[in-house]
Amino acid sequence: MLQLVPTPIGNVADITLRASSALSEADVFLCEDTRVTKQLLHILKERYNLQRKENQRFIALHSHNEDAFFKEITPDFFDQHVVYVSDAGMPGISDPGMKLVAYAQMHGIEYDVLPGANAVLTAFAASGFDAVRFLFFGFLPHKGKERSMELDAALYSGYVTILYESPYRVRKLLEEIAEKEPGRRLFVAKELTKRYQRYYCGNAAEILAKIGQNIKGEWVVVVEKSGAEKAAGALSKEEIRALDLPKKQKAKLIAKITGKSVKECYNEMLRE
C-alpha cells in the first residue's frame, strides 16, 4: 500500500494522529529529502514519544530522480507499507507526489492521501478576502518574459490568486505588483505556523514598507481578485496564442485563465 502523508509546514505540533500512525507503521519511506524526514521523526520521538517499526528504510524520491525510480521498481514494491513525505506540507502541492499517484492508478495499487497542513489553504483562510474560489499559481518563473506573463495571468485572472515566493525574490514580486497594480490589496504571510509567523495586509507599497529588510523565511502572497475594469485588460486566449512562446508554455498560460487542463489547451492548439 502507498500513503501520501502531509507533514507540518512549520509547527511540529500540527502533525495529525493519522499521520503519526502512518509514520510509525511504515516499512519504507520515500522522501523528498531523507535528512529532513529523519530529523522530523527524531523530533516527534523526542517530543511526542513516536514509536516506529524497526529497520524502516529511507529512499530519496524527488523531482530529479522520479523517472529513474519508476524504471527501477515493479508494482510489487508496494506490497509493503510505503509512505511518501515531502519536506513540508501536502505532497503534490508545489512538491513531488503526483507521479506516485499516477503510477498507483496505472498499476492498480492501493493508495491513500491523508489530509493535513497546507500553506495555500492556511493563507487563503487568513486573508479575509470574501471569495469562495481561488487560483493557485505556486512559484512564478524567476525572470524574463515568462515571469511577466505569469504574473499578468495571476493579477488579471478574475479570481483571488495565491503565489509562493522565496525570501530572495519576495521584494521583487511586491515591487512588480506595485508597478502593475499599485492599488491592489494583498495579504502576505511569512513563515506560516512557525515562531516568527507574520501577517501583512495592504497594497504592495504598504507591505514593502512594513517588512523592510525582514525577508528571511518562506512567503505566501494572496492577491485579491481584480475589478471588472482591470480584468478586461487581461490577455485573451488569442493574444496568448499569438505570442512567440513554445506551445506548451502558451497552453499553461491559457489553462490558468480558462480553468481547463494544460493538456486540453495544448491539444486544442495542435488541432488548429
N, C-alpha and C positions, 0 to 999 in steps of 0.2 A: 504494500500500500504506500501511496505517496501523500504526504501532507505538506501544504504550504503554510508556514506559521509566521505571523507577524510578530515582530519584536518591538520593544519600546523605542520611541523616537528620541528619547532623552531621559525621562524619569523611569528608572528601573521598576518602580512600584506599579507602573502601568501594565506589567505583564499579566495576562489573564490566567485563570485556573486551567482552562483548556490548553492554552499554550504551554504552561508549565508541565502539564501531564504529557503532552506530546514530546517535549524536550527530554523528559525523564525516560520515556519508553522507546525512544528512537534507537534503531540499530546503526543507522548511517545518517550522518549529517552532510547534506550538500550545502555549501556555504559560499556566499559571495566573497567572503574573506574568512578563512578558518581561524585566524588570530582573533578577529573581532568576536566570532561566535564563542570561542573558548573563553575569552575574557568575560562575556556575558554569563556563561554558565558558571564560571568561578564566582562572580558577584552574587548570582542567585543562590548558590550554595552557601556562601558566607552570610548573606542577609536573611534568606528565607529557607535555609536547610533543604534546598532542592536535592532530591535523591535521584541517581541516574543508574541505568544499566552499566554493567562492566563491559569493557572492550568496545565502547562506541567508536565508530570510525568517522573520520572527517575528510571530506573530499572538496576541493575548491571547484566551484562552478560559477563562472561569471561571464560577462558579455564577450570576453576574448577567447574563451575556450569551449563555449557551448557546442558548437558544431563538431569539434573533435570528440567531445564527451559522448554525444549521441551516436557517433560512428563506432565507438568502442564498446558500448553496452548492448545488451539484449533485453527484451521486456521482462525476463525473469529476474533481472536486477531488482525489480520492485516487489518480488515475493517477500522480501524483508521489509521492515518498517523504515521507510526513508522519509526524512524531514528536510525540507528546504527552507533556509532562512537567508534573507538579505542582511545587510549590515544594520539596518534600522527600518522600521515601518513595514508596510504591506508589500510582499513580493509582487512584482509585476507592475507596480506603480512607480515609474521612473527608476525601476530596478529590474534585474533579471527575474525570470519566473514564468513568463508566458510560453516560452518554448517547451518547458517542462509539462505544462498543462496540455499543450498541443500534442506532445509525444504520448501522454497518458491517454488522451482521447483517441488518437490514431490506433493505439495498440490495445485498447480495452482495459487499461489499467485502472484499478480503483484509486480514486484520489479525493481529497477534501481540501478546502481552503478555509482556514479559521479566520474569524473577524478579529480586528484589533486596531492598534494605534495607527493613525494615518494623518500626515500633516495637512493634506488637501482638505479633508472634511473638518479637521480641527480649526484651520484658519477660516474656512467659509462660515462655520458656525460663529466664530468670534468676530467676524467682520461687521455684523449688524446690518448688512445690505439686505434690503427687502426683496428677495428673489427666491424662486423655487428651482431655477435652472442655473447651471454654470458650466463653463468650458474649462478644461484643464489642459494647459499647454506645456507643463513641465519646464525644462530648461530651454531657453532660446539659444539659437546658434551664437557662437562667440562674437562674430564680427561680420562686416560686409553687408552686401545687398540682401543676402538671405536673412540676416538678423533683422534688418529694417522691415523686410516683407512680413516676417513672422510677427513682429511687434505690431505692425499695422493691422494684421489679421486679428490679433488679440484685442487691440483697442477698439476696433470697429466691428466686432462680431455681433453686437446687439445683445450680448449676454454678459453677466458677471464672468470675469476671466481670472484664472489663478495661475501664477507663474512661480517657479522655483528660481532662486538665484544664489550664486556663491558670494562669499564676502569680497571676492576680488572684482566682481562686476556689479554689485548691487547699487553702488553710487552711479555707475554708468547707466544702468537701467532707469533709475529715477531721473537722471538728467535727460535721458532720451524722452521719457514720458513728459517731463516738464516742458520740453521744446515742442512736442507734438500736441499735447493736451494739457496745457497749464492749469486748467480749472477742474480736471477730472479728480474725483475723490478716490482715494486709495486706502486700503488697510494693509499694513505691513507688520508681519510678525517675525521676531528674531528669536532663534533658539527655543522653539516650542517645547514646552514641558520641562525645560532644563532650569537650572538655578538662575540664570541670567535672562530668562524669558522676558521679552518686552513687546508691547503693542504700540503701534504708531498709527494715527488716523489723520487725514487731511489730504491736501493736494501734494504733488511731488516735491515742490519747492519747500513747503512747510515741513515735510518729513525729512528732507535733506538737512534742514536747519536743526531739527530735533536730534537726529542721530549723530551729527557732527562726524567725528572720526571713529565713532564706536561701531565699527563694521565687522568685527570678528563674528564667526559663527554662521549658521545656516539661516536662510531667509525665505519667507513665503510672501508673495505680493498678490493681493486681491484687488482687482481693478473693477470699480463699479461700471455697470453697463453704460454704453454710450447713449446719449439722447438721440431722438429720431433725426435731428438735423445733422448730427455728426455721423450717424450710421449710414446716412445717404452718401457720404463721401468715401465709403469703403470701396476697395477694389472689387469689381464684379468678377464673375467667373470668366467672362470673355476677356477682360483685361489681364487676368492671371494667365489665361491660355496664350495670350499674345507676348508674354514676357520671354526673354531669352534665358530660359532655365530648362534643366532636364525635365522630362515628362513626370518622373517620379516626384520631384520636388513640387512641381505645379499641382500634381494630384494631392499631395499632402496639404498644400495651402487651400485648395478647393474643398477638401474634406472638412477642414476646420471651419469654413464659413457656411457649409451646407448641412453638416451633420452626417453626411454619407461616409462610408468607409473609404480609406485610401485606395484599396484595391478596386472598389466600384468606380471611383473617379478616374483611376488610371485606365481601366478597361474602356470607359466611355471615350477617353481621348484616343485610344488605339482604334476605336471604331469610326472616328471622324474622318 
